[in-house]
Structure formats: C-alpha cells, structure tokens
Amino acid sequence: MAMPNFLIIGTGRVGTTSLYNYLGQHPEIYMSPVKEPNFFGFEGEKKKNGRIANLENYKELFKNVSRERAIGEASIIYLSKPKAAEQIKRYIPKVKLIVIFRDPADKLYSNFMHRCREGKEKPDSFSDFLGQIDTGSPGYRRQHLENNSYYRHLKHYFKLFDRSQIKIFLYEDLQTNPFDLLRDIFRFLNVDENFLPDISIRHNPSGLPKNIVMRGWLVLGRKATAVVKRLRSFLPKIVLRFFSALRDRFWKACLVKPSLSPEARRRIVNLYRQDILELEKLIQRDLSNWLK
C-alpha cells in the first residue's frame, strides 16, 4: 500500500487548507482524504481528536492511489511536534517537505480570530491573550509562542533532511502570486506545472463576527461542520467539496477582519525578533517586513 512522497508540514493560519484543496485538484496529485491525520506526530499514542496513531490506519488513507505521481497529506503540527521529524525520516526518508511561513504577528492575530470564530475566545480578549503569552503562562496560549518559533523547529528538519527535499514559501507568496507558487510546487513534485486549479475560493477564513446576529449564525455553522465531519467517511467526495465551498463562503459572509493595532504588533515582534533574524539567515529570504 502506498505511502506519501510529500508532506505539507506547517504551519497553521497560512493558507494550508487552501493549498491542500488546490493541490488536490491536480490529476497527478493524490491528497489524503483526511487533511490532518497527524500520524508522524502521534504514532503509538492514544487516539484522540481524530488523530491517526496506527500505521495500518494511516496507510488506509492512501488505498485509492492509482497512477498519481505525487502522494501527499497536510499536517501542520509536524513542524513543531518534537518527534515528527524523526518519524518522517524513519518511514519516508526521501520525502519532499513543503512549509509556509507567515509574519508571526499576523499569524498570531489570525489564530486568535480563528478561535473567536470557533467560540473558543471572546472578540475583546486579545490583550489578555497576548498577556498570557508574554508572561509564559502554561496551556494552549503558551503553545502559540512555541509554535511560532519557526527557526528552532525548521533547523531540526535541516539537520535530518537534505535541503533539496525542503521547499519553503512565505504567506505573502500565496497571497500575491498564487499561481507562481503553485507552479513552483508542481515543479518540486515533478508533475505538470501548467495545470491551473480553481483558486476562486479562500478556504478556512478567519475573522471576528460582524455582529451578535452573525455570532449566532456561526454557532449553527460550527454544528453543521461537526455533523459533516462525523459523516465524512460515508459521503462522496463531490458532496464534501460542495459543503466545504459553501461553508467557507458562509464564514466569509459572517466575518470581518479588523487590523492588528501597532501596539500589539510591537509586543509580538519583540517576542519573535531573534527567531525571525535566525530564520532569515537559514532560509535566505528577506524578512525585514516582519520586524516593522
């Protein structure tokens, strides 16, 4: 049974859901029907929250591979999960790895808005959210600081894999030149680079509810999404794609994206300044805009 020959390993809130859907349209690319199986980060651990921790179950995700040249999946926890890199090296040492990085300040704020959309944070609590990260408070919010320390995680992959196996992009690349980015990925995966996927839908948008009415609609949207997730294995792929497109349009209609305040940006930049400078050297890309 097939195993993937490429992985999208990170990070969150950088367009990986959109990229997963765009790559899945290519006739020479097979994407796992489960977007984030997280296998290499949780193998052998107790199954929880949809994680696939058993090798045979993981291989089942690729049972329908036929003549596709590139076989992949997207699990954004692989970059920051300590044991993931070693497990990937153990099982698929020749794998190609794709990473997208985003300005940590914008990413952190997007993640906060995403949690508001999911009902896990209150829209007016961002200052408190940052405060707990600033002080190193334990728990989920502390994880944001760890997860966005890109250099520390990426250098581990560079020690285990040849640089030719790792393709790095910036979120700005996806925003400003999506087709150029996709062609670059297609070349990296040795598939037809002239294929043009439909990129009209932006998947998994973040934002804050426009008003109290929209907040109520978002609750209904989350419930509908939960139902579809439970029925995922029984629904045809075309139905899942239709629901995904409808859901993302619905979210977009309900959400607004306020700007990050200059004060909050300064606080976040100060947290990540050294990591950004080290990452800039490692990937040889100009990241000076992230430090402004």
Secondary structure, DSSP 8 states (H G I E B T S, - for coil): ----SEEEEE-TTSSHHHHHHHHHTSTTEEE-SSS---HHHHTTS---TT----HHHHHHTTTT--S-SEEEEE-GGGTTSTTHHHHHHHH-TT-EEEEEE--HHHHHHHHHHHHHHTTSS-TT-HHHHHHHHHTT-SSHHHHHHHHT-HHHHHHHHHHHS-GGGEEEEEHHHHHH-HHHHHHHHHHHTTS-TT------S--S---EESSHHHHHHHHHHHHHHHHHHHTGGGS-HHHHHHHHHHHHHHHHHHEE-----HHHHHHHHHHHHHHHHHHHHHHT---GGGG-
